[in-house]
Amino acid sequence: MWPISQSTRLKLVERMAKNLVTPSIWSRKYGLLKPDGDGSSAVQLYAKESSRLMIDVIKRGPVAKADAELGILAKIKECDGTTFDISGDPRKVIDGEEAEILLKLLTEPGRRYTKIYIVAGRPEEEALEVMEMFSSALEGSKLHSLNLSYNALGEKGIRAFGALLKSQHDLEELYLINDGISEEAAMAVHELLPSTDKLKDFRCSSTRVESEGGIALATELGSCTHLKKLDLRDNMFGVDAGLALSKVLSEFSNLSEIYLSYLNLEDEGSIAIWNALKESAPSLEVLDMAGNEITARAAPVLASFIASKQFLTKLNLAENELKDEGAILIAKALEEGHGQLCEVDMNTNMIRRAGARCLALAVISKPSLKLLNINGNYISDEGIDEVRDTFKNCPTVLGPLDENDPDGEDYDEEEEQDGHIEHELESKLKGLEIKHED
């Protein structure tokens, strides 16, 4: 929550500095700054951009207050009484008089709202009061979709919407993205929602949920047997929460998309999740498990899981530690079938020449393929040439390789030191049989 801790502040400063001095989409747009300068180049960049924005405002001219007021009302009225959306543009501070006007819309006869989108940013005391007002006004509405994202709710915010949540029995979509859901807040969701058996789409990413909160959230999800999309990305679950989640995933037979990246699941939590999903979710299309510290030791289970999911369209395993052993086994799993595969992301996995070559050969024949991303790995110059040659007839399908480091080293192991060992590893792993289930 706010204010951020000193360690978080330092990490943010480090990340911002890296973005300013490292080639990226931002540097291509605004220019690259000198990392060892005195800061003058950054000042110049901001001054230039600020001047451009001010000129745009001057050219546009003043916006009448009436226009701004009409904008948010028009946005709501355009939706024909089914969607109440006061998020995004036009953004403005809503005072008491304006809030009263908006609330009247909620109670007008004939309006049957099924989707609610509320995004705000006010001091806690004021925000909680506003939340309670909206909650009371919406209580009893038969909603199919409720989006409370980007509100730093925490437990107090969740309980402020208690009247609304308690009255919902038909929710199909619930979004709590970037809401600061602690263990207590997760318990509050579990306590206040009377029924989640119709929920099909649940998103609770970037909410700072830690291990105990993740376990509570997993318990709540146990009754959501009709889930089709589950997004829990960018939280601090850890292994224990991953194990708790695996215990309920076997109930999700309709699941088509699951996003579990950056949850610190490690090998143990990841393996438990793959084993659970292998027994369910026959039509799984999207698996996103980037940034979970998954190592090559988990690769055999991962490869067996991938082989069993023939409807996969997107596979994201970026920013793990799968290395050549993992890449070769995954390539082997993808060789047969997987005709709907569109995207494979294996960037930043310590992959070398052998792994890159196997992945390229495994996916090149997929008719729907749009992207293979193996950037940020340790592929030799010869390996890069081989991969590019494989994709010579469809070069746009192969992602950029500008962040590849042919001199990259594994600090924990001394392996794959030369082409002979690399070739031996590839031959050995490709000889393994991976069961492709019908």
Secondary structure, 3 states (H helix, E strand, C coil): CCCCCHHHHHHHHHHHHHHHHCCCHHHHHHCCCCCCCCCHHHHHHHHHHHHHHHHHHHHHCCCCHHHHHHHHHHHHHCCCCCEEECCCCCCCCCCHHHHHHHHHHHHCCCCCCCEEECCCCCCHHHHHHHHHHHHHHHCCCCCCEEECCCCCCHHHHHHHCHHHHHCCCCCCEEECCCCCCCHHHHHHHHHHCCCCCCCCEEECCCCCCCHHHHHHHHHHHCCCCCCCEEECCCCCCHHHHHHHHHHHHCCCCCCCEEECCCCCCHHHHHHHHHHHHHCCCCCCCEEECCCCCCEHHHHHHHHHHHHHCCCCCEEECCCCECHHHHHHHHHHHHHCCCCCCCEEECCCCCCCHHHHHHHHHHHCCCCCCCEEECCCCCCCHHHHHHHHHHCCCCHHHECCCCCCCCCCCCCCCCCCCCHHHHHHHHHHHHCCCCCCCC
